[in-house]
C-alpha cells in the first residue's frame, strides 16, 4: 500500500508527458501518458526486470495509444472536435469507417470494450505481419507488399528528397507521374519542404493531395517517407494506423541501410590500406567477400592522383562508377590524396589506359594520372605491386606529359626510378653523368644531349646519327668531341657509354626532346 502511495505521488508530480520512473540499478519502469488530442487522461505504468527491446517498446506505445482512446470513449471525450483539425483524423481512432462511433441504443460499456479489443487485436496482427515481413529477408519491398495486402491501397516509399524507392500495389514497378522523373520545379520543392516540416511536427499521417504521408524517422534523422495512395479519400483509421506502423517497422531497416552506406567506404579503405601495407591476414579474404570482392583472383594495384577532382571521396566514387561501366571487379581505397585500386583479372592489355579514359569522362577532366603495378598471384605480393604502381605514377607525373596512364612493366630502365630515395638516386645519377652537358645546352642553346642520345641509341654509328639529326657526319664527330671535353667522359670506354645511355634514357623520359 505504501509503495502504491509513493507511485501515486510520483504520477501526480508529472506534467502530462511520459517519463522514466526507474532509478539507477533498479528495475526498468516507464509511465506512459494516456493522451487524447491535447489532454492527458491518465498514465499506463509499465515495469520490466530488463530494458525492453525496440519491438516491445513499440508494442507498449501502441497499447498505450489504444488505451487512451478507450478512456476517451468512456469519458465522453471522443466526440469533441480536434483543435486545428483539417488534415487528418486523430491517429489511433479504432473506427473502421474513420468516424467516431456513437453508442448504439442498448449498447453497453462491455460492448464498447469488446469492439475496442477486437480492433486492437486487428492492429496487433497488422504489426505482427509487418514485423515478420521485416525479418523475412524481403526488405523494404516485402514490408510495402504486406501493407498493401492489409489495406488494399497502393503504397510506396520515397527518400528524404522525394525520389521513389520501392512500390507495392497498382503503382508497383513505375513511379507516380511527376515523381522522380526529372527536376522538380522550385515551387514543388518548397511545397514538399513545408509538408515535411508539418508532418514531422505532428503525430500520425498527414494528407498530401491524393496521398497519406508518414515520415520515416530514427534518432532524429529523416530517412524518407511512406505513402498510401488514396485519391478517393477512402482510407479508414485502421489503414492510417497500419501506415504509421509500417513507418516504425521501416525506420530501423532504413537507418541500418544508411549506416552501412556510410560505413562501407571506411571498411574498403581500411582493408585496401592493410593489404598494400603487407598487413593482410587470412581474414582479409572473408572481409573482401563481404564487400563483394574476390581476393583469390590475380590482382594488379593501380594508384591515381587527380588534382582536378574536388576531393578524394569524389575520385573514389568516380573510380567505382568507371569500373562498373568497364565491368571490372575492383576494391577501391585511398592513402592520403592518392586513390588505391585493386583490380582483378589477367588482362594482357593496358587496364590503366581504359580506366584513365573512363575516370576522365566521369569527372569531366583528364588532368590526372594513373600508375599500374605488376600482376601478383598471391596476397603477399600486393605491397610489391603497390610500390611498382607508385613508381610508375611518379614517372608519369614527372614526364613531359604528366596526364595519362603508365604501367610499371613499360618503364624499362626507368624502373630504377621511384619516389623518396629512389627518385633522389635517379636524379643524382642523371646529374653526375649529364649535369655539365645539360648546363652547357641551356647556356649556349645547343643540342649536345640530343646528339649524344641519338648516337648511343644508334649503336654508336656516325652515319645513323647524322641521318636521324639531319646533319653531316663531320658535325657529329665534332659534337662528340665537344661532349668529351665538357663532361670529361671518355666515350671509348664501354662502361662509360652504358652509364651515359642510361642517363640519357631517364632524361628523355622525364624531359623528352621537342
C-alpha positions as CSV (number, residue, x, y, z in Angstrom):
1,X,0.0,0.0,0.0
2,X,2.9,2.3,0.9
3,X,4.5,1.6,-2.5
4,X,1.3,2.4,-4.3
5,X,1.0,5.7,-2.5
6,X,4.6,6.6,-3.4
7,X,3.8,5.7,-7.1
8,X,0.6,7.9,-6.9
9,X,2.6,10.8,-5.6
10,X,5.2,10.4,-8.4
11,X,2.5,10.2,-11.0
12,X,0.8,13.3,-9.6
13,X,4.1,15.2,-9.9
14,X,4.3,14.5,-13.7
15,X,3.5,17.2,-16.3
16,X,1.2,15.2,-18.5
17,X,4.0,13.6,-20.5
18,X,5.7,10.2,-20.4
19,X,8.6,9.8,-18.0
20,X,11.0,7.2,-16.8
21,X,10.4,6.1,-13.2
22,X,13.2,3.7,-12.6
23,X,16.3,4.5,-10.6
24,X,19.9,3.6,-11.3
25,X,20.3,-0.1,-10.5
26,X,16.6,-0.7,-10.2
27,X,14.1,-2.4,-12.5
28,X,13.0,-0.7,-15.7
29,X,9.8,1.4,-15.3
30,X,8.1,3.8,-17.6
31,X,5.0,6.0,-17.1
32,X,3.3,6.4,-20.4
33,X,0.9,9.4,-20.7
34,X,-2.5,8.3,-22.0
35,X,-3.3,11.3,-24.2
36,X,-6.2,12.1,-26.4
37,X,-5.5,15.1,-28.6
38,X,-4.2,17.7,-26.1
39,X,-5.5,16.1,-22.9
40,X,-3.7,13.7,-20.6
41,X,-6.3,11.2,-19.3
42,X,-4.0,9.2,-17.1
43,X,-0.9,7.1,-17.2
44,X,-0.1,3.5,-18.1
45,X,2.8,2.3,-15.8
46,X,4.9,-0.5,-17.3
47,X,7.6,-2.3,-15.3
48,X,10.2,-4.8,-16.6
49,X,13.2,-6.6,-15.0
50,X,15.2,-5.8,-18.1
51,X,15.2,-3.0,-20.7
52,X,12.6,-3.8,-23.4
53,X,13.6,-4.3,-27.0
54,X,12.6,-1.8,-29.7
55,X,9.8,-4.1,-30.8
56,X,8.5,-4.4,-27.2
57,X,8.6,-0.7,-26.7
58,X,6.7,-0.1,-30.0
59,X,4.0,-2.6,-28.9
60,X,3.8,-0.9,-25.5
61,X,3.3,2.5,-27.1
62,X,0.6,1.1,-29.4
63,X,-1.2,-0.4,-26.3
64,X,-1.0,3.0,-24.6
65,X,-2.5,4.8,-27.5
66,X,-5.4,2.4,-27.8
67,X,-5.9,2.5,-24.0
68,X,-6.1,6.3,-24.3
69,X,-8.8,6.1,-26.9
70,X,-10.8,3.6,-24.8
71,X,-10.6,6.1,-21.9
72,X,-11.6,8.9,-24.2
73,X,-14.7,6.9,-25.2
74,X,-15.6,6.0,-21.7
75,X,-15.2,9.7,-20.5
76,X,-17.2,11.1,-23.4
77,X,-14.3,13.0,-25.0
78,X,-14.2,11.1,-28.2
79,X,-16.8,13.2,-30.0
80,X,-15.0,16.5,-29.2
81,X,-13.7,18.4,-32.2
82,X,-9.9,18.4,-32.5
83,X,-8.4,21.9,-32.3
84,X,-6.8,22.9,-35.7
85,X,-8.0,19.7,-37.4
86,X,-8.3,19.6,-41.1
87,X,-5.6,17.3,-42.5
88,X,-6.4,14.0,-40.9
89,X,-8.4,12.5,-38.1
90,X,-6.7,11.8,-34.8
91,X,-4.3,8.9,-35.3
92,X,-5.3,5.8,-33.4
93,X,-9.1,6.0,-33.7
94,X,-10.3,2.4,-33.8
95,X,-13.3,3.0,-36.0
96,X,-13.3,1.1,-39.3
97,X,-15.1,4.0,-41.0
98,X,-13.0,6.8,-39.8
99,X,-15.9,8.5,-37.9
100,X,-16.1,8.5,-34.1
101,X,-18.6,5.8,-33.3
102,X,-21.7,6.9,-31.4
103,X,-23.0,4.5,-28.8
104,X,-25.9,2.5,-30.3
105,X,-29.2,2.0,-28.5
106,X,-28.8,-0.6,-25.9
107,X,-25.0,-0.7,-26.2
108,X,-23.1,-1.1,-23.0
109,X,-19.6,-0.4,-21.9
110,X,-18.9,-4.1,-22.2
111,X,-19.9,-4.0,-25.9
112,X,-17.7,-1.0,-26.5
113,X,-14.8,-2.7,-24.8
114,X,-15.3,-5.8,-27.0
115,X,-15.3,-3.8,-30.2
116,X,-12.2,-1.9,-29.0
117,X,-10.4,-5.1,-28.0
118,X,-11.3,-6.6,-31.5
119,X,-9.9,-3.5,-33.2
120,X,-6.8,-3.6,-31.1
121,X,-6.2,-7.3,-31.9
122,X,-6.5,-6.4,-35.6
123,X,-3.9,-3.8,-35.3
124,X,-1.6,-6.0,-33.3
125,X,-2.0,-8.6,-36.1
126,X,-1.0,-6.0,-38.6
127,X,2.0,-5.0,-36.6
128,X,3.0,-8.7,-36.3
129,X,2.6,-9.2,-40.1
130,X,4.8,-6.1,-40.8
131,X,7.4,-7.2,-38.3
132,X,7.5,-10.7,-39.9
133,X,8.0,-9.1,-43.3
134,X,10.9,-7.0,-41.9
135,X,12.8,-10.2,-40.9
136,X,11.8,-12.3,-43.9
137,X,14.7,-11.1,-46.0
138,X,12.3,-9.3,-48.4
139,X,13.4,-6.0,-47.0
140,X,11.6,-2.8,-47.9
141,X,9.6,-4.3,-50.8
142,X,8.3,-7.0,-48.5
143,X,7.0,-4.5,-45.9
144,X,5.3,-2.5,-48.6
145,X,3.7,-5.6,-50.1
146,X,2.4,-6.6,-46.6
147,X,1.0,-3.1,-46.1
148,X,-0.7,-3.2,-49.5
149,X,-2.3,-6.6,-48.7
150,X,-3.5,-5.4,-45.3
151,X,-5.0,-2.1,-46.5
152,X,-5.8,-2.7,-50.2
153,X,-4.1,0.6,-51.2
154,X,-1.1,1.1,-53.4
155,X,1.9,2.0,-51.2
156,X,5.4,3.4,-51.9
157,X,8.4,4.8,-50.1
158,X,10.4,7.9,-51.1
159,X,13.8,9.1,-49.9
160,X,14.1,12.3,-48.0
161,X,14.3,14.2,-51.3
162,X,11.1,12.9,-52.7
163,X,12.5,10.3,-55.1
164,X,10.7,6.9,-55.2
165,X,12.5,3.9,-53.6
166,X,10.0,1.0,-53.7
167,X,6.4,0.3,-54.7
168,X,3.6,-2.2,-54.0
169,X,0.2,-2.4,-55.5
170,X,-1.2,-0.8,-58.7
171,X,1.7,1.6,-58.9
172,X,4.4,-1.2,-58.5
173,X,7.2,-1.1,-60.9
174,X,6.8,2.6,-62.0
175,X,7.0,5.9,-60.2
176,X,3.9,8.1,-59.9
177,X,3.6,10.7,-62.6
178,X,5.8,13.6,-61.8
179,X,7.8,11.9,-59.1
180,X,11.4,11.1,-59.7
181,X,11.0,11.9,-63.4
182,X,13.4,14.8,-63.8
183,X,14.0,18.1,-62.0
184,X,11.0,19.3,-60.0
185,X,10.0,23.0,-60.0
186,X,11.3,25.0,-57.1
187,X,7.7,25.7,-56.1
188,X,7.1,22.0,-55.7
189,X,10.3,21.6,-53.6
190,X,9.2,24.4,-51.3
191,X,5.7,22.8,-51.0
192,X,7.3,19.5,-50.1
193,X,9.6,21.1,-47.5
194,X,6.6,22.7,-45.9
195,X,4.7,19.4,-45.9
196,X,7.7,17.5,-44.3
197,X,8.0,20.2,-41.6
198,X,4.4,19.8,-40.8
199,X,4.4,16.0,-40.9
200,X,7.4,15.8,-38.5
201,X,5.9,18.2,-36.0
202,X,2.5,16.4,-35.6
203,X,1.8,12.7,-34.9
204,X,0.2,10.4,-37.4
205,X,-0.4,10.7,-41.1
206,X,-1.0,13.9,-43.0
207,X,-2.8,14.3,-46.3
208,X,-0.8,15.4,-49.3
209,X,-3.4,15.8,-52.1
210,X,-4.3,12.3,-53.1
211,X,-1.9,10.6,-50.7
212,X,-1.4,10.0,-47.0
213,X,2.1,10.5,-45.9
214,X,4.0,9.4,-42.8
215,X,7.7,10.4,-42.2
216,X,10.2,7.6,-41.5
217,X,12.4,8.8,-38.7
218,X,15.0,7.4,-36.4
219,X,17.4,9.1,-34.0
220,X,16.1,12.5,-35.1
221,X,17.0,11.8,-38.8
222,X,14.5,11.9,-41.6
223,X,15.2,8.7,-43.6
224,X,12.3,9.0,-46.0
225,X,8.5,8.8,-46.1
226,X,6.0,6.1,-46.6
227,X,2.9,6.8,-48.7
228,X,-0.6,5.4,-49.1
229,X,-2.2,6.3,-52.4
230,X,-5.8,7.4,-51.5
231,X,-7.2,9.6,-54.3
232,X,-10.8,8.9,-53.2
233,X,-10.1,9.5,-49.5
234,X,-11.5,6.1,-48.6
235,X,-8.7,5.3,-46.0
236,X,-10.0,4.4,-42.5
237,X,-8.3,5.0,-39.2
238,X,-7.2,1.3,-39.3
239,X,-5.5,2.0,-42.6
240,X,-3.7,5.1,-41.4
241,X,-2.7,3.2,-38.2
242,X,-1.2,0.4,-40.4
243,X,0.7,3.1,-42.4
244,X,2.1,4.5,-39.2
245,X,3.1,1.0,-38.0
246,X,4.9,0.4,-41.3
247,X,6.8,3.6,-40.9
248,X,8.0,2.4,-37.5
249,X,9.0,-1.0,-38.8
250,X,10.9,0.6,-41.8
251,X,12.8,3.0,-39.6
252,X,15.4,0.6,-38.2
253,X,15.8,-1.0,-41.6
254,X,16.5,2.3,-43.5
255,X,18.7,3.5,-40.6
256,X,20.8,0.4,-40.8
257,X,21.0,0.8,-44.6
258,X,22.2,4.4,-44.2
259,X,24.8,3.4,-41.6
260,X,26.1,0.6,-43.9
261,X,26.3,3.1,-46.8
262,X,28.3,5.4,-44.5
263,X,30.5,2.6,-43.1
264,X,31.3,0.6,-46.2
265,X,33.7,3.1,-47.8
266,X,35.7,3.2,-44.5
267,X,35.8,-0.7,-44.4
268,X,37.0,-0.8,-48.0
269,X,39.6,1.9,-47.3
270,X,40.9,0.1,-44.2
271,X,41.1,-3.2,-46.0
272,X,42.9,-1.8,-49.0
273,X,45.4,0.0,-46.7
274,X,46.2,-3.2,-44.8
275,X,46.6,-5.2,-48.0
276,X,49.0,-2.9,-49.7
277,X,50.9,-2.4,-46.4
278,X,51.5,-6.1,-46.1
279,X,49.3,-6.5,-43.1
280,X,46.7,-8.6,-44.7
281,X,45.7,-11.9,-43.0
282,X,43.5,-14.8,-43.9
283,X,40.6,-12.8,-42.5
284,X,41.1,-10.4,-45.4
285,X,39.5,-13.0,-47.8
286,X,36.3,-13.1,-45.7
287,X,36.2,-9.3,-45.3
288,X,36.7,-8.8,-49.0
289,X,34.0,-11.3,-49.8
290,X,31.6,-9.5,-47.5
291,X,32.3,-6.4,-49.6
292,X,31.6,-8.3,-52.8
293,X,35.2,-8.7,-53.9
294,X,37.2,-12.0,-54.6
295,X,40.7,-11.7,-53.3
296,X,41.6,-15.2,-54.6
297,X,42.0,-14.0,-58.2
298,X,45.2,-12.4,-59.6
299,X,45.4,-8.7,-59.0
300,X,47.2,-5.5,-60.1
301,X,47.4,-2.4,-58.0
302,X,46.7,0.9,-59.5
303,X,47.2,4.3,-57.9
304,X,45.5,7.5,-59.1
305,X,46.1,11.2,-58.5
306,X,43.6,13.7,-59.9
307,X,44.3,17.3,-58.9
308,X,41.3,18.4,-60.8
309,X,38.9,16.3,-58.7
310,X,37.1,18.3,-56.0
311,X,38.0,15.8,-53.2
312,X,39.3,12.3,-52.5
313,X,35.9,10.9,-51.9
314,X,34.7,12.2,-55.3
315,X,37.6,10.5,-57.0
316,X,36.9,7.2,-55.2
317,X,33.3,7.4,-56.3
318,X,34.3,8.2,-59.9
319,X,36.7,5.2,-60.0
320,X,33.9,2.9,-58.7
321,X,31.5,4.1,-61.3
322,X,34.1,3.8,-64.1
323,X,35.0,0.3,-63.0
324,X,31.3,-0.7,-63.1
325,X,31.0,0.6,-66.7
326,X,34.1,-1.3,-67.7
327,X,32.7,-4.5,-65.9
328,X,35.9,-4.6,-63.8
329,X,35.9,-6.1,-60.3
330,X,37.8,-3.6,-58.1
331,X,38.4,-2.8,-54.5
332,X,38.8,1.0,-54.0
333,X,40.6,2.7,-51.1
334,X,42.8,5.7,-50.5
335,X,46.0,6.7,-48.9
336,X,46.1,10.5,-48.4
337,X,45.3,12.2,-51.6
338,X,46.1,9.1,-53.7
339,X,43.3,6.6,-54.6
340,X,44.4,3.0,-54.5
341,X,42.6,0.4,-56.6
342,X,42.9,-3.4,-56.5
343,X,42.0,-4.7,-60.0
344,X,41.3,-8.3,-60.7
345,X,41.9,-10.2,-63.9
346,X,44.8,-11.4,-66.0
347,X,44.4,-8.7,-68.7
348,X,47.4,-8.7,-71.0
349,X,46.5,-5.2,-72.3
350,X,46.6,-1.9,-70.6
351,X,43.9,-1.7,-68.0
352,X,45.3,1.7,-66.8
353,X,44.5,3.3,-70.2
354,X,40.8,2.4,-70.2
355,X,40.5,3.2,-66.6
356,X,42.1,6.7,-67.2
357,X,39.7,7.3,-70.0
358,X,36.6,6.2,-68.1
359,X,37.5,8.3,-65.0
360,X,38.3,11.3,-67.1
361,X,34.8,11.1,-68.7
362,X,33.2,10.7,-65.3
363,X,35.0,13.7,-63.7
364,X,34.9,15.8,-66.9
365,X,38.6,16.4,-66.8
366,X,41.7,14.4,-67.9
367,X,44.0,16.3,-65.5
368,X,45.0,13.2,-63.7
369,X,47.5,10.3,-63.8
370,X,47.4,6.5,-63.1
371,X,50.3,4.2,-62.2
372,X,49.8,0.5,-62.6
373,X,51.9,-2.1,-60.8
374,X,52.7,-5.6,-61.9
375,X,50.4,-8.6,-61.6
376,X,50.5,-10.6,-58.4
377,X,49.1,-14.1,-57.9
378,X,49.1,-14.2,-54.1
379,X,48.1,-11.8,-51.3
380,X,51.6,-11.3,-50.1
381,X,52.7,-9.7,-53.4
382,X,50.2,-6.8,-53.2
383,X,52.6,-4.5,-51.4
384,X,55.2,-5.1,-54.2
385,X,52.6,-4.3,-56.9
386,X,51.7,-1.2,-54.9
387,X,55.3,0.0,-54.8
388,X,55.6,-0.6,-58.6
389,X,52.4,1.4,-59.2
390,X,53.7,4.3,-57.1
391,X,56.9,4.3,-59.1
392,X,55.0,4.2,-62.4
393,X,52.9,7.1,-61.2
394,X,56.0,9.1,-60.2
395,X,57.5,8.7,-63.7
396,X,54.2,9.7,-65.3
397,X,53.9,12.8,-63.1
398,X,57.5,13.9,-63.9
399,X,57.3,13.3,-67.6
400,X,56.7,15.9,-70.3
401,X,53.1,14.6,-70.5
402,X,52.0,14.3,-66.8
403,X,48.4,13.2,-67.6
404,X,47.6,9.6,-68.6
405,X,48.4,6.1,-67.5
406,X,51.8,4.4,-67.1
407,X,52.4,0.7,-66.3
408,X,55.5,-0.4,-64.4
409,X,56.1,-3.1,-67.0
410,X,56.5,-0.3,-69.6
411,X,59.2,1.6,-67.8
412,X,62.3,-0.4,-68.9
413,X,65.4,1.3,-67.5
414,X,63.3,3.8,-65.6
415,X,62.2,1.1,-63.2
416,X,65.1,2.2,-61.1
417,X,63.3,5.5,-60.6
418,X,60.6,6.0,-58.0
419,X,59.8,8.2,-55.0
420,X,61.8,9.1,-52.0
421,X,65.3,7.7,-52.0
422,X,64.8,6.0,-55.4
423,X,63.8,9.3,-57.0
424,X,66.8,11.1,-55.5
425,X,69.2,8.4,-56.7
426,X,67.9,8.6,-60.3
427,X,68.1,12.4,-60.2
428,X,71.7,12.2,-58.9
429,X,72.6,9.6,-61.5
430,X,71.5,11.9,-64.3
431,X,73.2,14.9,-62.8
432,X,76.6,13.1,-62.4
433,X,76.7,11.9,-66.0
434,X,74.8,14.7,-67.8
435,X,74.8,17.7,-65.5
436,X,77.6,19.7,-67.2
437,X,76.2,18.9,-70.6
438,X,72.7,20.0,-69.7
439,X,74.0,23.2,-68.3
440,X,76.0,23.8,-71.5
441,X,73.0,23.3,-73.7
442,X,70.9,25.6,-71.6
443,X,73.5,28.4,-71.7
444,X,74.5,28.1,-75.3
445,X,71.3,26.9,-76.9
446,X,73.0,23.8,-78.3
447,X,71.7,20.2,-78.7
448,X,74.6,18.2,-77.4
449,X,72.5,16.0,-75.1
450,X,70.2,15.1,-78.0
451,X,73.2,14.3,-80.2
452,X,74.7,12.0,-77.5
453,X,71.3,10.3,-77.0
454,X,70.9,9.6,-80.7
455,X,74.5,8.4,-81.1
456,X,74.1,5.9,-78.3
457,X,70.7,4.7,-79.5
458,X,72.1,4.0,-83.0
459,X,74.8,1.7,-81.6
460,X,77.5,4.4,-81.8
461,X,77.1,4.8,-85.6
462,X,78.1,8.2,-87.1
463,X,76.1,7.6,-90.3
464,X,72.9,6.6,-88.5
465,X,73.2,9.6,-86.1
466,X,73.7,12.1,-88.9
467,X,70.6,10.7,-90.7
468,X,68.4,11.0,-87.6
469,X,69.6,14.5,-86.8
470,X,69.9,15.6,-90.5
471,X,73.4,16.9,-90.1
472,X,76.8,16.0,-91.7
473,X,78.9,13.2,-90.2
474,X,81.7,15.6,-89.6
475,X,79.3,17.7,-87.4
476,X,78.5,14.5,-85.4
477,X,82.2,13.9,-84.8
478,X,82.8,17.5,-83.7
479,X,79.9,17.4,-81.3
480,X,81.0,14.1,-79.8
481,X,84.5,15.6,-79.3
482,X,83.0,18.6,-77.5
483,X,80.9,16.3,-75.3
484,X,84.0,14.5,-74.2
485,X,85.7,17.8,-73.4
486,X,82.8,19.3,-71.5
487,X,81.9,16.2,-69.5
488,X,85.4,14.7,-69.0
489,X,84.0,11.3,-70.0
490,X,85.8,9.0,-72.5
491,X,83.2,7.7,-75.0
492,X,85.6,5.0,-76.0
493,X,85.1,3.2,-72.6
494,X,82.2,0.7,-72.8
495,X,81.1,1.2,-69.2
496,X,81.0,5.0,-69.7
497,X,78.9,4.6,-72.8
498,X,76.5,2.3,-70.8
499,X,76.1,4.8,-68.0
500,X,75.6,7.7,-70.4
501,X,73.0,5.7,-72.3
502,X,71.0,5.0,-69.1
503,X,71.3,8.7,-68.1
504,X,70.1,10.0,-71.4
505,X,67.2,7.4,-71.4
506,X,66.0,8.6,-68.0
507,X,66.4,12.2,-69.0
508,X,64.3,11.6,-72.2
509,X,61.5,10.1,-70.2
510,X,61.4,13.0,-67.8
511,X,62.0,15.7,-70.3
512,X,61.7,14.3,-73.9
513,X,63.3,16.3,-76.7
514,X,60.8,18.6,-78.5
